[in-house]
């Protein structure tokens, strides 16, 4: 998830940096850093759940032939 997508999702769900930091129990500085550089696949699921309040389901993997 890119930083731009993260910002868009936070705005859509009206979640502030302070509120997200409280929900995930990290610093506001860490939230700002992730808004700049984005999230890796392992942590994106947890952040999506913290922002939306809904479990996004199982992690997706790349399909192989």
PDB file of N, CA, C and O in Angstrom:
ATOM      1  N   UNK A   1       0.858  -1.163   0.000  1.00  0.00           N
ATOM      2  CA  UNK A   1       0.000   0.000   0.000  1.00  0.00           C
ATOM      3  C   UNK A   1       0.908   1.231   0.000  1.00  0.00           C
ATOM      4  O   UNK A   1       1.818   1.351   0.820  1.00  0.00           O
ATOM      5  N   UNK A   2       0.647   2.114  -0.912  1.00  0.00           N
ATOM      6  CA  UNK A   2       1.462   3.323  -0.995  1.00  0.00           C
ATOM      7  C   UNK A   2       1.011   4.335   0.050  1.00  0.00           C
ATOM      8  O   UNK A   2      -0.074   4.222   0.620  1.00  0.00           O
ATOM      9  N   UNK A   3       1.851   5.310   0.285  1.00  0.00           N
ATOM     10  CA  UNK A   3       1.513   6.365   1.224  1.00  0.00           C
ATOM     11  C   UNK A   3       0.295   7.150   0.784  1.00  0.00           C
ATOM     12  O   UNK A   3      -0.529   7.551   1.606  1.00  0.00           O
ATOM     13  N   UNK A   4       0.185   7.367  -0.518  1.00  0.00           N
ATOM     14  CA  UNK A   4      -0.951   8.110  -1.059  1.00  0.00           C
ATOM     15  C   UNK A   4      -2.268   7.355  -0.827  1.00  0.00           C
ATOM     16  O   UNK A   4      -3.287   7.960  -0.496  1.00  0.00           O
ATOM     17  N   UNK A   5      -2.233   6.037  -1.003  1.00  0.00           N
ATOM     18  CA  UNK A   5      -3.424   5.221  -0.750  1.00  0.00           C
ATOM     19  C   UNK A   5      -3.793   5.244   0.737  1.00  0.00           C
ATOM     20  O   UNK A   5      -4.972   5.277   1.091  1.00  0.00           O
ATOM     21  N   UNK A   6      -2.790   5.225   1.587  1.00  0.00           N
ATOM     22  CA  UNK A   6      -3.015   5.278   3.024  1.00  0.00           C
ATOM     23  C   UNK A   6      -3.684   6.590   3.430  1.00  0.00           C
ATOM     24  O   UNK A   6      -4.635   6.599   4.211  1.00  0.00           O
ATOM     25  N   UNK A   7      -3.178   7.687   2.892  1.00  0.00           N
ATOM     26  CA  UNK A   7      -3.763   9.005   3.178  1.00  0.00           C
ATOM     27  C   UNK A   7      -5.211   9.058   2.709  1.00  0.00           C
ATOM     28  O   UNK A   7      -6.080   9.548   3.430  1.00  0.00           O
ATOM     29  N   UNK A   8      -5.475   8.558   1.511  1.00  0.00           N
ATOM     30  CA  UNK A   8      -6.826   8.557   0.960  1.00  0.00           C
ATOM     31  C   UNK A   8      -7.772   7.748   1.840  1.00  0.00           C
ATOM     32  O   UNK A   8      -8.891   8.181   2.114  1.00  0.00           O
ATOM     33  N   UNK A   9      -7.323   6.565   2.286  1.00  0.00           N
ATOM     34  CA  UNK A   9      -8.162   5.715   3.126  1.00  0.00           C
ATOM     35  C   UNK A   9      -8.444   6.389   4.467  1.00  0.00           C
ATOM     36  O   UNK A   9      -9.567   6.334   4.968  1.00  0.00           O
ATOM     37  N   UNK A  10      -7.427   7.021   5.047  1.00  0.00           N
ATOM     38  CA  UNK A  10      -7.619   7.713   6.323  1.00  0.00           C
ATOM     39  C   UNK A  10      -8.627   8.851   6.170  1.00  0.00           C
ATOM     40  O   UNK A  10      -9.479   9.045   7.036  1.00  0.00           O
ATOM     41  N   UNK A  11      -8.534   9.591   5.086  1.00  0.00           N
ATOM     42  CA  UNK A  11      -9.469  10.696   4.864  1.00  0.00           C
ATOM     43  C   UNK A  11     -10.887  10.188   4.630  1.00  0.00           C
ATOM     44  O   UNK A  11     -11.850  10.754   5.147  1.00  0.00           O
ATOM     45  N   UNK A  12     -11.007   9.120   3.849  1.00  0.00           N
ATOM     46  CA  UNK A  12     -12.323   8.565   3.542  1.00  0.00           C
ATOM     47  C   UNK A  12     -13.039   8.100   4.811  1.00  0.00           C
ATOM     48  O   UNK A  12     -14.257   8.236   4.929  1.00  0.00           O
ATOM     49  N   UNK A  13     -12.278   7.553   5.754  1.00  0.00           N
ATOM     50  CA  UNK A  13     -12.868   7.035   6.993  1.00  0.00           C
ATOM     51  C   UNK A  13     -12.754   8.023   8.151  1.00  0.00           C
ATOM     52  O   UNK A  13     -13.098   7.701   9.288  1.00  0.00           O
ATOM     53  N   UNK A  14     -12.270   9.225   7.852  1.00  0.00           N
ATOM     54  CA  UNK A  14     -12.163  10.312   8.835  1.00  0.00           C
ATOM     55  C   UNK A  14     -11.385   9.899  10.080  1.00  0.00           C
ATOM     56  O   UNK A  14     -11.815  10.134  11.209  1.00  0.00           O
ATOM     57  N   UNK A  15     -10.225   9.273   9.845  1.00  0.00           N
ATOM     58  CA  UNK A  15      -9.344   8.849  10.931  1.00  0.00           C
ATOM     59  C   UNK A  15      -8.131   9.778  10.941  1.00  0.00           C
ATOM     60  O   UNK A  15      -7.438   9.911   9.932  1.00  0.00           O
ATOM     61  N   UNK A  16      -7.882  10.414  12.072  1.00  0.00           N
ATOM     62  CA  UNK A  16      -6.747  11.321  12.187  1.00  0.00           C
ATOM     63  C   UNK A  16      -5.474  10.546  12.512  1.00  0.00           C
ATOM     64  O   UNK A  16      -5.517   9.374  12.887  1.00  0.00           O
ATOM     65  N   UNK A  17      -4.354  11.221  12.360  1.00  0.00           N
ATOM     66  CA  UNK A  17      -3.065  10.628  12.705  1.00  0.00           C
ATOM     67  C   UNK A  17      -3.061  10.249  14.182  1.00  0.00           C
ATOM     68  O   UNK A  17      -2.611   9.163  14.546  1.00  0.00           O
ATOM     69  N   UNK A  18      -3.555  11.130  15.020  1.00  0.00           N
ATOM     70  CA  UNK A  18      -3.599  10.865  16.466  1.00  0.00           C
ATOM     71  C   UNK A  18      -4.448   9.633  16.781  1.00  0.00           C
ATOM     72  O   UNK A  18      -4.046   8.780  17.573  1.00  0.00           O
ATOM     73  N   UNK A  19      -5.618   9.548  16.159  1.00  0.00           N
ATOM     74  CA  UNK A  19      -6.517   8.421  16.424  1.00  0.00           C
ATOM     75  C   UNK A  19      -5.913   7.105  15.926  1.00  0.00           C
ATOM     76  O   UNK A  19      -5.994   6.091  16.619  1.00  0.00           O
ATOM     77  N   UNK A  20      -5.319   7.111  14.750  1.00  0.00           N
ATOM     78  CA  UNK A  20      -4.712   5.893  14.217  1.00  0.00           C
ATOM     79  C   UNK A  20      -3.545   5.441  15.089  1.00  0.00           C
ATOM     80  O   UNK A  20      -3.386   4.248  15.349  1.00  0.00           O
ATOM     81  N   UNK A  21      -2.736   6.383  15.535  1.00  0.00           N
ATOM     82  CA  UNK A  21      -1.617   6.042  16.420  1.00  0.00           C
ATOM     83  C   UNK A  21      -2.127   5.417  17.712  1.00  0.00           C
ATOM     84  O   UNK A  21      -1.523   4.477  18.228  1.00  0.00           O
ATOM     85  N   UNK A  22      -3.220   5.926  18.229  1.00  0.00           N
ATOM     86  CA  UNK A  22      -3.803   5.365  19.451  1.00  0.00           C
ATOM     87  C   UNK A  22      -4.332   3.952  19.213  1.00  0.00           C
ATOM     88  O   UNK A  22      -4.139   3.064  20.043  1.00  0.00           O
ATOM     89  N   UNK A  23      -4.995   3.749  18.083  1.00  0.00           N
ATOM     90  CA  UNK A  23      -5.572   2.433  17.778  1.00  0.00           C
ATOM     91  C   UNK A  23      -4.501   1.363  17.595  1.00  0.00           C
ATOM     92  O   UNK A  23      -4.665   0.230  18.048  1.00  0.00           O
ATOM     93  N   UNK A  24      -3.400   1.724  16.927  1.00  0.00           N
ATOM     94  CA  UNK A  24      -2.343   0.754  16.650  1.00  0.00           C
ATOM     95  C   UNK A  24      -1.309   0.722  17.776  1.00  0.00           C
ATOM     96  O   UNK A  24      -0.478  -0.184  17.834  1.00  0.00           O
ATOM     97  N   UNK A  25      -1.364   1.699  18.658  1.00  0.00           N
ATOM     98  CA  UNK A  25      -0.437   1.842  19.779  1.00  0.00           C
ATOM     99  C   UNK A  25       0.998   2.048  19.301  1.00  0.00           C
ATOM    100  O   UNK A  25       1.927   1.360  19.723  1.00  0.00           O
ATOM    101  N   UNK A  26       1.143   3.033  18.395  1.00  0.00           N
ATOM    102  CA  UNK A  26       2.449   3.472  17.923  1.00  0.00           C
ATOM    103  C   UNK A  26       2.494   4.996  18.033  1.00  0.00           C
ATOM    104  O   UNK A  26       1.499   5.626  18.391  1.00  0.00           O
ATOM    105  N   UNK A  27       3.636   5.577  17.728  1.00  0.00           N
ATOM    106  CA  UNK A  27       3.764   7.027  17.820  1.00  0.00           C
ATOM    107  C   UNK A  27       3.163   7.700  16.584  1.00  0.00           C
ATOM    108  O   UNK A  27       3.034   7.087  15.524  1.00  0.00           O
ATOM    109  N   UNK A  28       2.802   8.964  16.743  1.00  0.00           N
ATOM    110  CA  UNK A  28       2.300   9.746  15.615  1.00  0.00           C
ATOM    111  C   UNK A  28       3.397   9.923  14.570  1.00  0.00           C
ATOM    112  O   UNK A  28       3.123   9.986  13.372  1.00  0.00           O
ATOM    113  N   UNK A  29       4.628  10.002  15.033  1.00  0.00           N
ATOM    114  CA  UNK A  29       5.767  10.131  14.116  1.00  0.00           C
ATOM    115  C   UNK A  29       5.833   8.928  13.166  1.00  0.00           C
ATOM    116  O   UNK A  29       6.114   9.085  11.978  1.00  0.00           O
ATOM    117  N   UNK A  30       5.572   7.725  13.699  1.00  0.00           N
ATOM    118  CA  UNK A  30       5.589   6.507  12.872  1.00  0.00           C
ATOM    119  C   UNK A  30       4.458   6.532  11.852  1.00  0.00           C
ATOM    120  O   UNK A  30       4.648   6.106  10.713  1.00  0.00           O
ATOM    121  N   UNK A  31       3.284   7.026  12.244  1.00  0.00           N
ATOM    122  CA  UNK A  31       2.161   7.125  11.301  1.00  0.00           C
ATOM    123  C   UNK A  31       2.530   8.091  10.175  1.00  0.00           C
ATOM    124  O   UNK A  31       2.301   7.791   9.003  1.00  0.00           O
ATOM    125  N   UNK A  32       3.092   9.233  10.518  1.00  0.00           N
ATOM    126  CA  UNK A  32       3.495  10.212   9.488  1.00  0.00           C
ATOM    127  C   UNK A  32       4.534   9.618   8.544  1.00  0.00           C
ATOM    128  O   UNK A  32       4.477   9.847   7.336  1.00  0.00           O
ATOM    129  N   UNK A  33       5.484   8.854   9.089  1.00  0.00           N
ATOM    130  CA  UNK A  33       6.519   8.232   8.263  1.00  0.00           C
ATOM    131  C   UNK A  33       5.895   7.260   7.267  1.00  0.00           C
ATOM    132  O   UNK A  33       6.273   7.233   6.096  1.00  0.00           O
ATOM    133  N   UNK A  34       4.941   6.466   7.737  1.00  0.00           N
ATOM    134  CA  UNK A  34       4.288   5.502   6.856  1.00  0.00           C
ATOM    135  C   UNK A  34       3.399   6.183   5.822  1.00  0.00           C
ATOM    136  O   UNK A  34       3.213   5.656   4.725  1.00  0.00           O
ATOM    137  N   UNK A  35       2.855   7.330   6.153  1.00  0.00           N
ATOM    138  CA  UNK A  35       2.094   8.088   5.161  1.00  0.00           C
ATOM    139  C   UNK A  35       3.015   8.599   4.060  1.00  0.00           C
ATOM    140  O   UNK A  35       2.571   8.797   2.929  1.00  0.00           O
ATOM    141  N   UNK A  36       4.284   8.813   4.372  1.00  0.00           N
ATOM    142  CA  UNK A  36       5.256   9.254   3.368  1.00  0.00           C
ATOM    143  C   UNK A  36       5.769   8.104   2.512  1.00  0.00           C
ATOM    144  O   UNK A  36       5.846   8.230   1.290  1.00  0.00           O
ATOM    145  N   UNK A  37       6.126   6.973   3.145  1.00  0.00           N
ATOM    146  CA  UNK A  37       6.799   5.904   2.405  1.00  0.00           C
ATOM    147  C   UNK A  37       5.922   4.705   2.087  1.00  0.00           C
ATOM    148  O   UNK A  37       6.298   3.877   1.257  1.00  0.00           O
ATOM    149  N   UNK A  38       4.754   4.587   2.727  1.00  0.00           N
ATOM    150  CA  UNK A  38       3.867   3.470   2.450  1.00  0.00           C
ATOM    151  C   UNK A  38       4.065   2.311   3.413  1.00  0.00           C
ATOM    152  O   UNK A  38       4.862   2.384   4.348  1.00  0.00           O
ATOM    153  N   UNK A  39       3.317   1.234   3.161  1.00  0.00           N
ATOM    154  CA  UNK A  39       3.321   0.055   4.018  1.00  0.00           C
ATOM    155  C   UNK A  39       3.703  -1.177   3.223  1.00  0.00           C
ATOM    156  O   UNK A  39       3.435  -1.263   2.024  1.00  0.00           O
ATOM    157  N   UNK A  40       4.335  -2.139   3.903  1.00  0.00           N
ATOM    158  CA  UNK A  40       4.606  -3.411   3.248  1.00  0.00           C
ATOM    159  C   UNK A  40       3.369  -4.311   3.390  1.00  0.00           C
ATOM    160  O   UNK A  40       2.443  -3.989   4.134  1.00  0.00           O
ATOM    161  N   UNK A  41       3.365  -5.410   2.688  1.00  0.00           N
ATOM    162  CA  UNK A  41       2.184  -6.276   2.630  1.00  0.00           C
ATOM    163  C   UNK A  41       1.807  -6.849   3.990  1.00  0.00           C
ATOM    164  O   UNK A  41       0.621  -7.019   4.276  1.00  0.00           O
ATOM    165  N   UNK A  42       2.785  -7.147   4.830  1.00  0.00           N
ATOM    166  CA  UNK A  42       2.501  -7.774   6.122  1.00  0.00           C
ATOM    167  C   UNK A  42       1.761  -6.832   7.072  1.00  0.00           C
ATOM    168  O   UNK A  42       0.872  -7.270   7.803  1.00  0.00           O
ATOM    169  N   UNK A  43       2.112  -5.553   7.070  1.00  0.00           N
ATOM    170  CA  UNK A  43       1.496  -4.615   8.006  1.00  0.00           C
ATOM    171  C   UNK A  43       0.268  -3.916   7.435  1.00  0.00           C
ATOM    172  O   UNK A  43      -0.531  -3.364   8.191  1.00  0.00           O
ATOM    173  N   UNK A  44       0.103  -3.930   6.126  1.00  0.00           N
ATOM    174  CA  UNK A  44      -1.021  -3.227   5.502  1.00  0.00           C
ATOM    175  C   UNK A  44      -2.355  -3.751   6.018  1.00  0.00           C
ATOM    176  O   UNK A  44      -3.275  -2.967   6.252  1.00  0.00           O
ATOM    177  N   UNK A  45      -2.474  -5.057   6.198  1.00  0.00           N
ATOM    178  CA  UNK A  45      -3.726  -5.652   6.666  1.00  0.00           C
ATOM    179  C   UNK A  45      -4.111  -5.113   8.040  1.00  0.00           C
ATOM    180  O   UNK A  45      -5.273  -4.774   8.264  1.00  0.00           O
ATOM    181  N   UNK A  46      -3.158  -5.030   8.959  1.00  0.00           N
ATOM    182  CA  UNK A  46      -3.436  -4.518  10.300  1.00  0.00           C
ATOM    183  C   UNK A  46      -3.841  -3.053  10.265  1.00  0.00           C
ATOM    184  O   UNK A  46      -4.745  -2.637  10.990  1.00  0.00           O
ATOM    185  N   UNK A  47      -3.179  -2.273   9.428  1.00  0.00           N
ATOM    186  CA  UNK A  47      -3.490  -0.841   9.329  1.00  0.00           C
ATOM    187  C   UNK A  47      -4.869  -0.644   8.718  1.00  0.00           C
ATOM    188  O   UNK A  47      -5.625   0.220   9.163  1.00  0.00           O
ATOM    189  N   UNK A  48      -5.203  -1.436   7.703  1.00  0.00           N
ATOM    190  CA  UNK A  48      -6.531  -1.327   7.082  1.00  0.00           C
ATOM    191  C   UNK A  48      -7.609  -1.623   8.117  1.00  0.00           C
ATOM    192  O   UNK A  48      -8.618  -0.922   8.185  1.00  0.00           O
ATOM    193  N   UNK A  49      -7.398  -2.651   8.914  1.00  0.00           N
ATOM    194  CA  UNK A  49      -8.369  -2.985   9.951  1.00  0.00           C
ATOM    195  C   UNK A  49      -8.475  -1.869  10.985  1.00  0.00           C
ATOM    196  O   UNK A  49      -9.574  -1.557  11.443  1.00  0.00           O
ATOM    197  N   UNK A  50      -7.358  -1.270  11.356  1.00  0.00           N
ATOM    198  CA  UNK A  50      -7.382  -0.182  12.339  1.00  0.00           C
ATOM    199  C   UNK A  50      -8.095   1.051  11.786  1.00  0.00           C
ATOM    200  O   UNK A  50      -8.765   1.763  12.535  1.00  0.00           O
ATOM    201  N   UNK A  51      -7.961   1.309  10.502  1.00  0.00           N
ATOM    202  CA  UNK A  51      -8.594   2.481   9.891  1.00  0.00           C
ATOM    203  C   UNK A  51     -10.087   2.265   9.678  1.00  0.00           C
ATOM    204  O   UNK A  51     -10.901   3.120  10.027  1.00  0.00           O
ATOM    205  N   UNK A  52     -10.441   1.113   9.101  1.00  0.00           N
ATOM    206  CA  UNK A  52     -11.836   0.880   8.731  1.00  0.00           C
ATOM    207  C   UNK A  52     -12.671   0.256   9.844  1.00  0.00           C
ATOM    208  O   UNK A  52     -13.889   0.431   9.882  1.00  0.00           O
ATOM    209  N   UNK A  53     -12.022  -0.468  10.745  1.00  0.00           N
ATOM    210  CA  UNK A  53     -12.747  -1.170  11.784  1.00  0.00           C
ATOM    211  C   UNK A  53     -13.302  -2.497  11.311  1.00  0.00           C
ATOM    212  O   UNK A  53     -14.047  -3.151  12.041  1.00  0.00           O
ATOM    213  N   UNK A  54     -12.949  -2.910  10.093  1.00  0.00           N
ATOM    214  CA  UNK A  54     -13.436  -4.158   9.512  1.00  0.00           C
ATOM    215  C   UNK A  54     -12.238  -5.011   9.131  1.00  0.00           C
ATOM    216  O   UNK A  54     -11.254  -4.512   8.583  1.00  0.00           O
ATOM    217  N   UNK A  55     -12.331  -6.311   9.429  1.00  0.00           N
ATOM    218  CA  UNK A  55     -11.261  -7.228   9.056  1.00  0.00           C
ATOM    219  C   UNK A  55     -11.247  -7.387   7.539  1.00  0.00           C
ATOM    220  O   UNK A  55     -12.255  -7.794   6.962  1.00  0.00           O
ATOM    221  N   UNK A  56     -10.116  -7.074   6.867  1.00  0.00           N
ATOM    222  CA  UNK A  56     -10.078  -7.144   5.404  1.00  0.00           C
ATOM    223  C   UNK A  56     -10.018  -8.555   4.862  1.00  0.00           C
ATOM    224  O   UNK A  56      -9.983  -8.727   3.643  1.00  0.00           O
ATOM    225  N   UNK A  57     -10.004  -9.571   5.706  1.00  0.00           N
ATOM    226  CA  UNK A  57      -9.958 -10.949   5.249  1.00  0.00           C
ATOM    227  C   UNK A  57      -8.534 -11.462   5.194  1.00  0.00           C
ATOM    228  O   UNK A  57      -7.597 -10.772   5.595  1.00  0.00           O
ATOM    229  N   UNK A  58      -8.375 -12.684   4.694  1.00  0.00           N
ATOM    230  CA  UNK A  58      -7.037 -13.276   4.679  1.00  0.00           C
ATOM    231  C   UNK A  58      -6.099 -12.536   3.733  1.00  0.00           C
ATOM    232  O   UNK A  58      -6.520 -11.880   2.780  1.00  0.00           O
ATOM    233  N   UNK A  59      -4.817 -12.670   4.036  1.00  0.00           N
ATOM    234  CA  UNK A  59      -3.837 -12.035   3.174  1.00  0.00           C
ATOM    235  C   UNK A  59      -3.860 -12.670   1.800  1.00  0.00           C
ATOM    236  O   UNK A  59      -4.037 -13.880   1.662  1.00  0.00           O
ATOM    237  N   UNK A  60      -3.680 -11.849   0.798  1.00  0.00           N
ATOM    238  CA  UNK A  60      -3.653 -12.363  -0.563  1.00  0.00           C
ATOM    239  C   UNK A  60      -2.215 -12.683  -0.941  1.00  0.00           C
ATOM    240  O   UNK A  60      -1.272 -12.049  -0.469  1.00  0.00           O
ATOM    241  N   UNK A  61      -2.074 -13.659  -1.785  1.00  0.00           N
ATOM    242  CA  UNK A  61      -0.755 -14.024  -2.278  1.00  0.00           C
ATOM    243  C   UNK A  61      -0.778 -13.972  -3.795  1.00  0.00           C
ATOM    244  O   UNK A  61      -1.841 -14.012  -4.416  1.00  0.00           O
ATOM    245  N   UNK A  62       0.382 -13.885  -4.372  1.00  0.00           N
ATOM    246  CA  UNK A  62       0.485 -13.823  -5.824  1.00  0.00           C
ATOM    247  C   UNK A  62       0.113 -15.177  -6.426  1.00  0.00           C
ATOM    248  O   UNK A  62       0.605 -16.214  -5.979  1.00  0.00           O
ATOM    249  N   UNK A  63      -0.736 -15.169  -7.417  1.00  0.00           N
ATOM    250  CA  UNK A  63      -1.134 -16.402  -8.073  1.00  0.00           C
ATOM    251  C   UNK A  63       0.011 -16.964  -8.909  1.00  0.00           C
ATOM    252  O   UNK A  63       0.737 -16.219  -9.566  1.00  0.00           O
ATOM    253  N   UNK A  64       0.161 -18.255  -8.878  1.00  0.00           N
ATOM    254  CA  UNK A  64       1.194 -18.925  -9.682  1.00  0.00           C
ATOM    255  C   UNK A  64       0.524 -19.847 -10.664  1.00  0.00           C
ATOM    256  O   UNK A  64      -0.582 -20.332 -10.424  1.00  0.00           O
ATOM    257  N   UNK A  65       1.184 -20.086 -11.759  1.00  0.00           N
ATOM    258  CA  UNK A  65       0.615 -20.957 -12.783  1.00  0.00           C
ATOM    259  C   UNK A  65       1.115 -22.349 -12.646  1.00  0.00           C
ATOM    260  O   UNK A  65       0.738 -23.221 -13.429  1.00  0.00           O
TER     261      UNK A  65
END
